[in-house]
Amino acid sequence: MPETIQDGDEVEVAITLVSKKKLPFPTFHLGVKDEYLNREKIYEPDSDIL
């Protein structure tokens, strides 16, 4: 924002929907399950990690 804007100034706000770019290759969403973010689940003492 410009530094010339001061308290009490009137401004106009415009919201524009920007569409996502179409990429020339297939993509997919990489999600993380909430259970994998659980610290107790990650550091379970009886896990078979080793």
N, C-alpha and C positions, 0 to 999 in steps of 0.2 A: 504494500500500500504506500502511496506517496506520503512523504513527511509533511506535506502542506495541509493535510486533513486535520482538523481540530475538533474538539468536543463541540457539539451543537451544529456542525455542518450537515447539510442534506446531501445524501449520496444515493445513487441508483445502483441496485444490485440486480444482475441478470444471471439466471441459472440456465446453462445450456447442456443438454444431454449429449455426451460424447460417446459414439458407438465404438465398440472394441474393434481393433484392426483384425482383418482376416489374414491369417498367416498362411504361407504356402506349404505348410506341413501340418499334420494332425497334432493336436494338443489335448491334454486332459488335466483336470483339477487334482492336485496332490493334497489330499486332506490328511489330517492327523487325528486319530481317534482320541477322545478325551481320556480314556482309560490308560493310554500310553503316556500321558502327561502326569499321571498320578505317581508321586515319588515313592509311595509305599509299594506300588505294583512293580516299579523299576528295581527297587532295592530289596525285594523279598528275601528273607534269609534262607528260605527253603527252595529257591528257584534252581533250575537245572542248567544254569548258564555255563558252568565250568565242566 
